[in-house]
Amino acid sequence: MHIRITDQTGKNIAIGEQPKRIVSCVPSQTELLFDLGIGESIAGITKFCVHPKDARRTKVVVGGTKNLHLEKIAALNPDFILANKEENEQSNIEWLADRFPTYISDIRTLDHALNMIKDVGAITGRIKHAQEISASISFLFQGIASHMTKPTVAYIIWKNPWMTVNRDTFIHDLLTRVGLTNVFADRMDSRYPIITLDDLKESKPSFLFLSSEPYPFRHKDTMQLKSQFPLSNIITVDGEMFSWYGSRLSRFNTDFLTDVLNSYNDA
């Protein structure tokens, strides 16, 4: 098998045969590889690759997404590396791409995610399986009803300082697709703007989503904010559901979404 493909940064990649020693530098893409049925071909993963649960016990851990152990990866002599423009450090990925076939994803929308899944399927010889995963995700999101009233939401990813997402992010795209309106969509000073509690109060969101990652918001954070935002429904949400752009999308929690929207309509 000889594969020539262009990754999502516009870089052309040539792979001589189906990869047998894969290093994945991104948790959501690691899970995708396992779901494609090629777990035996994965040589290295990051310490944040928590799905499937036993992956880190059976694979070489090559550091974190932002601090990859480059020499450790090189020692594995990978024939394919799967990386991401945002989640990995540019210098690390450039070093690896100079030495090994490296596909760099750049995911800002659901469509980008679906294209990446199909690309990885083509590279790994799992074209049909990747198409099935992509189709199931498309079907799932097409089945999520749009709403005449689109409740507003502030999606918070960090505290001290408080950080949110603007329209140029994958999280924003998912929020929009499921019928929510991101109150900080137009904060273009950064893709992940720093905001204040006063900014939050002025935006008056119907919902305040506290993500479980990258900052591990917990129920206590919800309780601390309730007194300051009595008119907002404050919910701790599963960050993987809104930010993992691999096969986990096929398991998007539609029941959670239904409950959220029903609570808004019943208010």
Residue pairs with C-beta under 8 A, 6 or more apart in sequence:
1 15
1 16
1 17
1 18
1 125
2 14
2 15
2 16
2 17
3 13
3 14
3 15
3 122
3 123
4 12
4 13
4 14
4 15
5 12
5 13
5 15
5 103
5 119
5 122
5 123
6 12
6 13
7 13
7 102
7 103
7 104
7 105
7 119
8 85
8 104
8 105
8 106
8 107
8 112
8 115
8 116
8 119
9 85
9 104
9 106
11 97
11 102
11 104
13 101
13 102
13 103
13 123
14 101
15 79
15 80
15 101
15 123
16 79
17 79
18 124
18 125
19 41
19 78
19 79
19 80
19 101
19 123
19 124
20 41
20 79
21 41
21 43
21 76
21 77
21 78
21 79
21 80
22 33
22 38
22 41
22 42
22 43
22 44
22 78
22 79
22 80
22 81
22 82
22 124
23 42
23 43
23 44
23 45
23 62
23 73
23 76
23 78
23 80
23 81
23 82
23 100
24 30
24 33
24 42
24 44
24 45
24 46
24 49
24 81
24 82
25 46
25 62
25 65
25 68
25 81
25 82
25 83
25 84
25 87
25 88
25 92
25 93
26 46
26 65
26 82
26 83
26 84
26 87
26 88
26 105
27 46
27 48
27 49
27 50
27 51
27 65
27 244
28 240
28 243
28 244
28 245
28 246
28 248
29 82
29 84
29 105
29 116
29 120
29 246
30 42
30 45
30 46
30 49
30 51
30 55
30 82
30 246
31 49
31 51
31 52
31 244
31 246
31 247
31 248
32 117
32 120
32 133
32 246
32 247
33 39
33 41
33 42
33 82
33 120
33 124
34 42
34 51
34 52
34 55
35 133
35 246
35 247
36 120
36 121
36 124
36 126
36 129
36 130
36 133
36 247
37 126
37 129
38 124
38 126
39 52
39 55
41 124
42 55
42 59
43 59
43 60
43 76
43 78
44 59
44 60
44 61
44 62
44 72
44 73
44 76
44 78
45 55
45 56
45 59
45 60
45 61
45 62
46 61
46 62
46 63
46 64
46 65
46 68
47 56
47 61
47 63
47 64
48 64
48 65
49 55
49 56
49 59
50 56
51 248
60 72
60 76
62 68
62 69
62 72
62 73
62 76
63 69
63 72
65 84
65 87
65 88
66 87
66 88
66 89
67 89
67 92
68 88
68 89
68 92
68 96
70 92
70 95
70 96
73 81
73 96
74 99
74 100
78 100
79 100
79 101
80 100
80 101
80 102
80 103
80 123
80 124
81 96
81 97
81 100
81 101
81 102
81 103
82 102
82 103
82 105
82 120
83 93
83 96
83 97
83 102
83 103
83 104
83 105
84 104
84 105
84 106
84 107
85 93
85 104
85 105
85 106
86 106
86 107
88 104
93 102
93 104
96 102
97 104
103 119
103 120
103 123
105 112
105 116
105 245
106 112
107 113
107 116
107 170
107 245
108 168
108 169
108 170
108 173
109 170
109 173
110 137
110 141
110 170
110 173
110 174
110 177
110 245
110 249
112 170
112 245
113 137
113 170
113 245
113 246
113 249
114 134
114 137
114 138
116 245
116 246
117 130
117 133
117 134
117 137
117 246
117 247
118 127
118 130
118 131
118 134
120 126
120 130
121 127
121 128
121 129
121 130
121 131
121 133
122 130
133 247
133 250
136 250
137 247
137 249
137 250
137 252
140 249
140 250
140 252
140 254
141 177
141 178
141 249
141 252
143 254
144 177
144 178
144 179
144 254
144 257
145 179
146 179
147 179
147 261
149 264
149 265
150 179
150 180
150 181
151 179
151 180
151 181
151 206
151 207
151 261
151 264
152 180
152 181
152 182
152 183
152 203
152 204
152 205
152 206
152 207
153 175
153 180
153 181
153 182
153 183
153 205
153 206
153 207
153 208
153 209
154 164
154 182
154 183
154 184
154 200
154 203
154 205
154 207
154 208
154 209
154 232
155 164
155 165
155 171
155 172
155 175
155 182
155 184
155 209
155 211
155 242
156 162
156 163
156 164
156 208
156 209
156 210
156 211
156 217
157 163
157 164
157 165
157 171
157 192
157 211
157 213
157 214
157 215
157 239
158 192
158 214
158 215
159 215
159 217
159 221
161 194
161 195
162 194
162 195
162 196
162 197
162 199
162 200
163 192
163 193
163 194
163 195
164 184
164 187
164 192
164 193
164 195
165 171
165 172
165 182
165 184
165 191
165 192
165 193
166 172
166 182
166 184
166 185
166 186
166 187
166 188
166 190
166 191
166 192
166 193
167 182
167 185
167 186
167 188
168 188
168 191
169 191
169 192
170 243
170 245
171 242
171 243
172 182
172 185
174 242
175 181
175 182
175 242
176 182
178 257
179 257
179 261
180 207
183 203
183 204
183 205
184 193
184 195
184 199
184 203
187 193
187 195
197 228
200 208
200 229
201 228
201 229
204 231
204 232
205 232
206 232
206 233
206 264
207 232
207 233
207 234
207 235
207 260
207 264
208 225
208 229
208 232
208 233
208 234
208 235
209 235
209 237
209 242
210 217
210 221
210 222
210 225
210 234
210 235
210 236
210 237
211 217
211 237
211 239
211 242
211 243
212 236
212 237
212 238
212 239
212 240
213 239
213 240
213 243
214 239
217 236
218 236
219 236
221 236
222 234
222 235
222 236
225 234
226 234
233 260
233 263
233 264
233 267
235 260
237 256
238 253
238 256
240 248
241 248
241 252
241 253
241 256
